[in-house]
C-alpha cells in the first residue's frame, strides 16, 4: 500500500481558495479512481494549515492518481494557493 500524510500551508488570504481546490480534488479523485483506500483533506490547528490523508492500494494506484487528468488540471491552482512546498510523510503498513 502507498499511504501518506501531507501538510499544506496556505498563503495568507488564500485559505478559501485552497479549501475549495482541495474539496474538488478529493471529490474528483474519490469518484474516478479505483485504487484509493482513503483520500481526504482536513483543516489543521494553526491558521492556514491543511492536511491530506491519502492511502492507495499500491504504488501503481498512487501513480495513476498523480497522472490523472483531474489531478494535473488542478495542480497549478493548488500551487498558486500554497506558501511553500507541501511536506509529505510516507507511511508503511504494520
DADA-V370141 format. One record per helix or strand of 2 or more residues. SS is the DSSP state (A for helix, B for strand). FROM is the first residue (numbers start at 0). LEN is the number of residues. If there is no record, write none. Layout:
ss=SS from=FROM len=LEN
ss=SS from=FROM len=LEN
//
This chain:
ss=B from=1 len=9
ss=A from=14 len=18
ss=B from=35 len=8
ss=B from=48 len=8
ss=A from=58 len=8
ss=A from=68 len=13
ss=B from=86 len=5
//
